Structures are given as structure tokens and as C-alpha cells.
Amino acid sequence: MCRASVSLLSVRFPIDPHPNPRRRRSSTDQGLRTMAPPELNEDAIAEILLRLPPSEPEHLFRASLVCKPWLRVLADPDFRRRYSALHRTPPVLGLLHARQVIGGGPPPHFNPATAAPLTPYPNYRRPLDCHHGRVLLHAVDVEWYFLVWDPATGDEHRVPDAGIDWLVYSAAVFCAVSGCDHTDCHGGPFRVVFIATEDYTDAVKAAVYSSETGSWSTPVALDTDSEAFTQHYQHAIDNGGAIGTFYTPYVQPRRGALVGDEIYFTLRWNNAIIKYDWSKNCISMIDPPSHKAYFIALMEMEDNTLGFACVEGSSLHLWSRKVRSEGAAEWMLCRVIELDGRIPGAKSKGGASVVGYAEGVDVIFVSTPVGLFTFGLKSGRVMKIDDAQVYFTVLPYMSFYTPGSVRKSVDSSWDSWPNLVRLAVRFASSPHFSPIPHPNPRRYRAMAAPPELIDDVTAEIFLRLPPDEPACLFRASLICKRWMRILRDPDFVRRYRAFHRTPPLLGFLHRRTVIDEDPAPRLVPTTAVPAFPHPSSCTPRVLDCRHGRVLLHIRGDESAEFLVWDPVTGYQHAVPRVDIDWMTYSAVVLCGVPGCDHIHCRGGRFLVVFIATDDRDGLIKTRVYSPETGAWSTRASLNNDFENYVQPRREN
């Protein structure tokens, strides 16, 4: 059985425009045509990808799906280190929150702030803390244990119980590397601090766990042997903080504040503050600033001092604990910010409550009867990020995310490419709240902010994506709106085609000889480009592919006999019937622009040449169709006397 193959050569773009094909090419274009395109330099690619914003990490994930070289760049640990060092402040990727003891824990749930494909959530009973790219969870199977989880990499580290007979408690997790900037400390050593009110004795005890030794320190206690603790105990009894003479100094399940080697927690009465120096395994107590609020947040201030935030009435009060030259410390009221008119529900019944703080980005979390909001201390920007519910302390998870970070859910090898695609589909539609803004722009500039992503430089990288893998261009167009605009620019399309010169093979069709029935017309793609829209005309037969066009013979249509189709753009042009009583025939479609180089003649003038053996007189006859006139030319014929037949073969 003989077959004739018909191939289609063209360049596919995400949104293919129809510029004027008559436009003559400049001398610059001609110069580009004489050069072979240089290799796609991975260092240059990395410089572009480094400047994608960390607050939208899904851009990096989509970029990893563009092509193999880009995935190699993004999966390189050196890229992750450079990306973290360049942007300095990790973005908020998600939130957990905890309630008071009497409120019970909320359902285990990690609320993502972006569409980045973080790893699956482990089973746990209560979230406790988020610091330095790690999440601390309390879980139970046969017995209680802690779980240190990295949502970006999927790493999990099980920590045994601290050996304290706790009644109520809090805890913290943080990086244990001295001098670390905490931008890329995934997988490194860590510490876990556990602090609790001991059952039966009511003493406040604390201990620290080291991942390097795999053991807990000896617990230290704060009890009636401490003068400050005794004064706090008596103050609670004298001022209505006790039932009769009975008072239990509950450690509140509130996120602690880490300042240097010290970490701070609060007790129930008057939000008294417990200081634990984990490096010395020493515990002490300090008084809070004068306030009347129940909901507060402890934080690390810009000058590395302890901060205290609360809402009184509808005003946000910010305090800082300053250490004087002689060593004594005192609380200083830094700012008072009126929230009424800024945060909805700040002055309604129930009012506003401070429930958390995100260090580095200077954002306070405020809960009102209307919902959960972020308030930028420098920018004053307010964003609603969740609906109203019971919040006691919000735990923001902050980390840089790069595709190379993922170890557990996605293998970085190309054998796992289908897994990457499935994750992209899964998380592209996942619900997430609005991204939390980056730090104050002034401070960000002072930290050597990365230069803007220059469109011209980005375009130079895109120009070097291989045309025989057009799916790379499509994937690049999905990374962000800015890149889509670059790829849709008609000037980029023109430069891309001039740069690569020879259109790639995107697919082929085929037909059989006259005595054999033709197969159903189907364009067989040779690349992973999106599916071509096939014409809806009834039972067409493939005749030719040339200059980015396909010529089909339509059967059963009285008004037209041929169809010129562009599979890339979906363009279709019906050609009327030809006045030849054919027995066997062939035809070609070609660009009709004189001097055209045929790399960018889409949508312009074309010609259809039809040649056939006449069924009545045996002459070989031919006619030419032009869409400009909409008619066939005068017939030309060659005396043949039925000695030869026109073969249905693609001609040169």
C-alpha cells in the first residue's frame, strides 16, 4: 500500500497574532537571519529567574515546567541559596492558628497564602509554632510527641515528649545555627523549646531539645522559690485573678517571641512574661507594660528588642522593652495607631484583637467580628485574609519556596515530570488567601533589593527557547502576566521567527493512492503543543501542507470544494469549486507574496494550484486560485491522451 505524507512546518506561539505579511524586513532582521542562534545560557536564565517575586512562588514552579534546562536551574541548590540571599526576607506562604485551652483546638488545617504546591499536611493534634521555615506540631498516637515539619521540602522530624507532666503549655522551634540569616536553613539543626504549667505542682517548667544530640535538657522551674513568681501569684489573688485563694499560673498557648538566645511566653494573669534563655537553660519572669488588653502579641522589634502589641479601645498600642546603659530595662510606648476607619469592625461589639505578628514583613494580625486582617505597620495597608472565627494566636509560616526545595512530594528528577504536572494542576486552583505584602520599600532598598526584571533581557532568554519544542513557550507564558505580554508582543514573534529562520515540524497528515480509501483526516502532532482545532467540514481529504497552511479537499459541500486551513491560528478560507471534470488530481497551497522568506507569512496572500487528468478528454489541466480575486484563473492544458495520470502526491 502506497502512502503520501504531508508535513506541516510552522512556529507556534501562545497567542499567535496576524501582523501584516507584506512588511519588509529591516537590515537588523536580515542580520539575525545570517546568525545561528547561540545556546541558551543557563547563567543568563538563572539571572532572570532570580528576579521572580518570592511572594508569588507559583511563578517559579510554573517556570520549572517550561523545559528541562529551566528545571535544572531551579532545582540547583546554588540557585536556591542565591535566590534567598538576593531577596533576604522570606514571604508568608501560609497560616495556622491555635485557640485557648478552653476553646479546644481548631480542625487541623494549613491555610496557604499562595498557589505554591507545598507538601501534604501531616496528621497532628495542635499547631504550636512556626519559625525559620519550620512548623512545630503536637501529635499523638500511642503517646504524645512533637513533629517538626518543613512544608516546602516535606521533611519531618519526630521529637519525643519533654518529660514534663504538663497541664497547659506552649512551645517554639527555631534554627540552631549560630550566625545564620535564616533564609536557607532547610534541613539544618534546630532547637525545640517546651514550656508548660506542670500538673499538680503549678510550677512553670521549661526545657530545650537539640536535634544534634537528640535529647532534651534538664527541665528548669519557676515556682514559689522565685520572688518575681511569688509576687505575680499574690497579685493575681489580690486583684481577682483567682478563685478565692486558688490561682493556677497557666502558660498561654500563644506563639512565643524569639530575640537572640532568649524566647518569651506569657502567663494567664495580666499577660505576665516568662523569659527562657535556652543557651543557658535559665528561666525568669518580667513584668509586661501597663495595659488592659487580654489579646496581645509578643514580637521581635527592628532593633532586636522585645516588642508588645495590643488593642485598647480601637487603638493599636506598640511597646518596646529598651535596655538602658546601666543594664536596667523599661517599657517604652512607641506608637499608638487608631484602627477605626482602617480595619472593618474595629469599633464594633467584640472589637479588634491582636492575634499575631509576622517578623521581617512588619505585619500585625488583627481579628474582628468581620474577619481576620493583616495590618502593615509601615505601609498602613489592610488586607482581609480569612473569615471571622475564634482566633487566639496566628502562626505565620514564612519561607522561600523553589522547585528544588521539594524532596518528599516531588522528586527533582525528570522521571517525575508527570508528578510535577499533576501538582501544577492540583495547586493552580487551590484556595488561598491574598499574599501578604513584602517589607517596607525603604527598608527593602536598604537591604540591596534585586533590580527590576527587564523585559528586554527576558525576551532575549525567550528568543533562545528551541522552536522544535513550542510547548516551552506556552509554559513560559503561564508563569506570570508580564511574561505573557512579552510573548504576545508582535515584535517578539517577528524576532523569534527571524532568529531561528527555519520553522520546525509541528505535525503531519497523510493520504493514500487513488485505489485505496483515504484515512480519516487527522493532524498527528510531533510536539507537545496544545491540540490543534480540526476543521468541522465534512469528510475532507488532505492535499498539501506548505508555508504554515494546510489544503483540504471538501466532499459534500455544494458551495466550496477546497479549504485552506492554518492549524496554528485556526484560520479557514473556503475555496470555490474548480471547473475541471477531474479523474485523478493533486493540488498545492503556497504563499503568494513575491520575495517572502516564509517564516512569518501567516494570514497573508496565498495561491492554490490545482492540476488534474480530465475524465472526458484525458488532457492534463491546471488552474490557479487567488483569494484576492476570489476566482480561478483560465485553464491551461497539456495533451496527454490518457497516457499518464496525475498522482495524488505532494509536489515540490
Disulfide bonds with the S-S distance in Angstrom:
none
